[in-house]
Amino acid sequence: MINIALVEDNAINRNTFLQKINLLKEYKLSFIATNGVECMKELKGLPFQLLPQVIFMDLEMPEMDGIQTITLAKGLHPHIHFIVLTVFDDDEKIFDAIKAGASGYLLKHENAAALEEAMDNILKHQGAPMSPAIARKALQLLSRMDMTKPEAKTEANLPSAITDREKEILQQMVNGWDAKRIASALNLSVLTVRKHIANIYEKLHVNSKAQVISLAHKNKWV
């Protein structure tokens, strides 16, 4: 049995997805989340053996969108594959999702057989399934790119919930500084710095300084 999950804020789309997945006997739904924050909480609470192998991800969601969620979750769980489900073939979002770590990109109207084929493509053949309309769009974008230009930056943005002060502290954490040294450098109390660090952990859905540093380096935040 293959564990999968869905992150989607629209109730109608969630129900439609469930109807399709119920037709596929080899797949078990680990969880459904309505936004990225819920998704990260679900992942944090699951033992490794129950983590989904594939997560279907909406892009436009409140609190934390799909791009940010893929970025964070992929940094913490690199073995999980993410398939974007969208009604839009937006140019920028296609590449943002791929840079964040998405393995596939499908339109939401795809039927159960197409979902199963996409998962099979990823899990058995290390493929990168795309709906035909998305694939055509991606090829058009590539054909318009000037390959002689310097390579575009690929860093992912920090989640918008991270404040400017927390960004400062995150930078010093990556530099290896402890709370006492950060407090001295920023003219803050150690208690205040520790509170900011706790907030960073919560917002990034991590449990340790090592995980913070790993995410920061992977996504080129600092």
C-alpha positions, 0 to 999 in steps of 0.5 A: 500500500502506497501512502499519499496525501492532499493539501487543498483549501477548496472543499469541492476540489478535496471531495473530487480528489477523494472520489478519484483516489477511492477508485485506486486500490493500491493507495492509502490517504495518510492525511488531508490538509487545507493549507501549508501550515496544516500540512507541516503539522501533519508531517511533523506528527507522523512516524517515518513509516506512515509518511506519504510517498506522494503529496498532491499540492495546491498552490494558492492557499491561505497561511502558507502557499504551495510553493513555500510548503514544498520548499520547507517539506522537501528540505525536511523530507527529501524522499517525499514526492510532490505533485502540484495540482492546479487550474492555472498554467501560470508561467512563473508558478510552473518554474517556481514549483519545480525549483521548490522541488515538485516532481510533477505538475498536473491540472486538477481536471485529470481523471483517476487513471492520470493520477495513478499514471503520474504516481507510477511514473514518479515512484517506479521510473523517477519521471516528472509527469506533467499534463499535456497543456503544462508540458507545452507551456514549459516547452514554450517557455524554454524556447523563449529563454535566452540561454546566453544570459547568466543563470537565474537565481534559484533561492527560495524565499523565506516564508512571509511569516518570518519577521525582519528580526527573525531573519537577523537571528536566523542569519546568526544561527547559521553563522553558528552563534548561540543565543547569548552571543546573538543577544549581545550583538543585537542588543537584546536580552537572551530571553528575547532571542530565545523567544525569537528562535522558538518562533523560527522553529514553529514557523519553519516547522522544525525541532532543532538548530541543525534543521534550521541551518540545513533548510537555510543552506538548501534554500539559499536564505542566507 
